[in-house]
């Protein structure tokens, strides 16, 4: 008797969490322009870095056959973005003003940012999935035949 077992894709949670932390930091740098020594060129660089990192993470998720994670990752990014949004608004408007502006930024601007991240992640996850399927992934590479157990 031979047992055939399929191994699914490996978890990508650590990579997605690290991506969401970097996205929160990029958001903080972009929103804190001209406040703690951050120049406008650093803000511009933060936007480009965040965009390129999102493209790479989306492609990586598709390559790893975890396209469904691209639908959930923006929600995690939104949760991680909240403290960074409050911190940037505290720097810009003080504590009380930053508290009210932070709620607005965390909810509405965070929603817009997460929606854009979702579009980019899903699009590039699909492209990464197609590229992985064309280059090297096949259904046979995931099948492992285990020998019978000896008693």
C-alpha positions as CSV (number, residue, x, y, z in Angstrom):
1,X,0.0,0.0,0.0
2,X,1.3,3.4,-0.9
3,X,0.2,6.6,0.7
4,X,0.1,9.8,-1.3
5,X,0.2,13.0,0.6
6,X,-0.1,16.6,-0.7
7,X,1.9,19.3,0.9
8,X,0.3,22.7,0.7
9,X,2.2,26.0,0.4
10,X,4.2,27.2,3.4
11,X,2.9,29.9,5.7
12,X,3.7,33.5,4.7
13,X,2.4,35.2,7.9
14,X,5.8,36.5,9.0
15,X,6.5,38.0,5.6
16,X,3.1,39.7,5.4
17,X,3.4,41.0,9.0
18,X,6.9,42.5,8.2
19,X,5.5,44.0,5.1
20,X,2.7,45.7,7.1
21,X,5.2,47.1,9.6
22,X,7.3,48.6,6.8
23,X,4.2,50.0,5.2
24,X,3.2,51.6,8.5
25,X,6.7,53.1,8.8
26,X,6.5,54.4,5.2
27,X,3.2,56.0,6.0
28,X,4.6,57.6,9.1
29,X,7.5,59.1,7.1
30,X,5.3,60.3,4.4
31,X,2.8,62.0,6.8
32,X,5.6,63.5,9.0
33,X,7.2,65.5,6.2
34,X,8.9,68.7,7.5
35,X,8.3,67.8,11.2
36,X,11.1,65.7,12.7
37,X,13.7,66.5,10.1
38,X,12.0,64.5,7.3
39,X,12.4,66.2,4.0
40,X,10.0,66.1,1.1
41,X,12.4,63.9,-0.8
42,X,12.3,61.4,2.0
43,X,8.5,61.5,1.8
44,X,8.6,60.9,-2.0
45,X,11.0,58.0,-1.5
46,X,8.8,56.5,1.2
47,X,5.8,56.5,-1.3
48,X,7.9,54.9,-4.0
49,X,9.4,52.3,-1.6
50,X,6.0,51.4,-0.3
51,X,4.6,50.9,-3.8
52,X,7.5,48.8,-5.0
53,X,7.5,46.7,-1.8
54,X,3.8,46.1,-2.3
55,X,4.4,45.0,-5.9
56,X,7.1,42.6,-4.7
57,X,5.0,41.2,-1.9
58,X,2.1,40.7,-4.2
59,X,4.3,38.8,-6.7
60,X,5.8,36.8,-3.9
61,X,2.3,35.8,-2.6
62,X,1.3,34.6,-6.1
63,X,4.6,32.8,-6.6
64,X,4.1,30.9,-3.3
65,X,0.5,30.1,-4.3
66,X,-1.0,32.2,-1.5
67,X,-3.1,34.5,-3.6
68,X,-5.9,34.4,-1.0
69,X,-3.6,36.0,1.5
70,X,-3.5,39.1,-0.8
71,X,-7.2,39.7,0.1
72,X,-6.5,39.6,3.9
73,X,-3.1,41.3,4.0
74,X,-4.5,44.9,3.6
75,X,-6.7,44.4,6.7
76,X,-3.6,43.5,8.7
77,X,-1.8,46.5,7.2
78,X,-4.7,48.8,8.2
79,X,-4.5,47.5,11.8
80,X,-0.8,48.1,11.9
81,X,-1.2,51.5,10.3
82,X,-3.4,52.9,13.1
83,X,-0.6,53.5,15.7
84,X,1.6,55.1,13.0
85,X,-1.2,57.3,11.9
86,X,-1.8,58.6,15.4
87,X,2.0,59.1,16.0
88,X,2.3,61.2,12.8
89,X,-0.7,63.3,13.7
90,X,0.6,63.8,17.3
91,X,3.8,65.2,15.8
92,X,1.9,67.5,13.4
93,X,-0.9,68.8,15.6
94,X,0.0,68.1,19.3
95,X,-1.9,65.7,21.5
96,X,-5.5,66.9,21.4
97,X,-5.5,68.0,17.8
98,X,-3.5,64.9,16.8
99,X,-6.1,62.7,18.6
100,X,-9.0,64.0,16.5
101,X,-7.0,64.1,13.3
102,X,-5.5,60.7,14.1
103,X,-9.0,59.2,14.2
104,X,-9.8,60.7,10.8
105,X,-6.5,59.6,9.3
106,X,-6.6,56.1,10.8
107,X,-10.1,55.4,9.6
108,X,-10.6,57.2,6.3
109,X,-7.1,57.7,4.9
110,X,-6.2,54.2,6.2
111,X,-9.1,52.8,4.4
112,X,-8.1,54.4,1.1
113,X,-4.5,53.3,1.5
114,X,-5.6,49.7,2.3
115,X,-7.9,49.6,-0.7
116,X,-5.0,50.7,-2.9
117,X,-2.8,48.1,-1.4
118,X,-5.5,45.5,-2.0
119,X,-5.7,46.3,-5.6
120,X,-1.9,46.2,-6.1
121,X,-1.5,43.0,-4.0
122,X,-4.2,41.1,-5.8
123,X,-3.2,42.2,-9.3
124,X,0.5,41.2,-8.7
125,X,-0.4,38.1,-6.8
126,X,-2.3,36.9,-9.9
127,X,0.6,37.8,-12.1
128,X,3.0,36.0,-9.8
129,X,0.8,33.0,-9.7
130,X,0.7,32.9,-13.5
131,X,4.5,33.3,-13.7
132,X,5.1,30.6,-11.2
133,X,2.8,28.2,-13.0
134,X,4.5,28.9,-16.4
135,X,8.0,28.6,-15.1
136,X,8.3,25.7,-12.6
137,X,5.3,24.8,-10.6
138,X,3.5,21.7,-11.5
139,X,1.0,19.6,-9.6
140,X,3.4,16.6,-9.5
141,X,6.1,18.7,-7.6
142,X,3.8,18.8,-4.6
143,X,3.0,15.1,-4.4
144,X,5.0,12.9,-2.1
145,X,4.6,9.2,-2.0
146,X,5.3,7.8,1.4
147,X,6.4,4.1,1.8
148,X,4.2,1.7,3.7
149,X,4.8,1.6,7.5
150,X,6.6,-1.5,8.8
151,X,5.1,-2.9,12.0
